[in-house]
Amino acid sequence: MKYYLAALASLLVLWQIAAYVVNKPYLPPFTDVAMRAASDHQILLRNLASTLARIAAATTLALAAGLACGLAASWLTERTSANLLKALILLTYPIPHVALLPIL
């Protein structure tokens, strides 16, 4: 446990030093970030709740779709399910693979 705390403290010190060395607006010092998080904690909590609700909804939808597809694949004959899966895979070929990266 103490090694984790030492590693965390080291990272925070490195962040602080890097922020002062770089001195750019996109790398604020840790102390500024901590003070801003403490002063705006209500906004942070509201946004966190919204994000977690979206993640829960997406996970529920994905689990339901995956369960439905899995049950359908198990109830169909092997040849039918193989043909359906092959058709679904072939439908994705025209889509550039780079466009699918955000889905992963």
N, C-alpha and C positions, 0 to 999 in steps of 0.2 A: 504494500500500500504506500509506503513512504517513497518507493522508487517512482510510482506514478505521480505523486505530488511533486517530487523533485523534477521529473520530466516536464510536467505542466508548468511549473515555475520557470524552468529554463526556457521553454517555448515563449512564455509571456515576456520574459526579459529580452529574448532575441527579437520578438516582435517590437517591443518598445525601442530597442536600439536601432533596428532596421527603419522604423518610422522616422526617427530623428536623422538618420544618415541619408535616406532617400528624400525626405521632406517633400512629398507629393500628396495632393488631396485624396488620391485613391488608396493611400496607405496611412490611415490615421493612427496615432499612438494608442496603445491599449488603454491607457488611462482615460483618454477622451471617449473611447467606445464604451468603457465601463460606466463612466458618468452619464453618458447619453442613455444607455440601457437602464440605468437606475432612475433617471428622471422621466423617461418615457415608458415605464414598465407596463402601464395600462394598454397603451397602443400595441406594444410588443405582445402582450398576452392575448389581445383580441385577434391580432393577425396570426398568432400561433394556433389559436382555436380554429380559426377559419381554415388554415392550411391542414390541420389534422382532420377536420371534418371532410375536406376534399379527398384526402388520402384514404380515409375510411370508406367514403362512397365509392371511390375508384377500386379499392380492394374488394369490396362487396360485389360490385358489378363484375369484376374480373373472375372472382371465385364462382359466381353464379354461371357466368358464360362458360368457364372451364369445366365446371361440373356437368352442365347440360351437354357440352360437346363430348365429354368423356363417357357419359351415360349413353348418348346417341351412338357413339362409336362402338361401344360394347354390345348394344342391342342389334346393330346392323350386322349383316353377314360380313365376312372378311373381305370379300370381293367388292361389295357395295361401299363399305367404309374406306377401303383403299382407293377406290375410284373417286369418292368425294374428297378425300384428303389430297389426292393428286391434283384434282381440279382446283381446289383452294390454293395449293402451292403454285400451280401454273398461273393462276390469276394474279399473283403478286410479282411475277417476273417483269412486267413492263415498268414497275415502280423502281426507280433508282434506289440502290441499297443505302445510299447516304441519307435519303429521305426517311428511311425506316429507323435510323439511329435514335431519334427522340422517343420512339415508342419503346425501345429497349430500355 
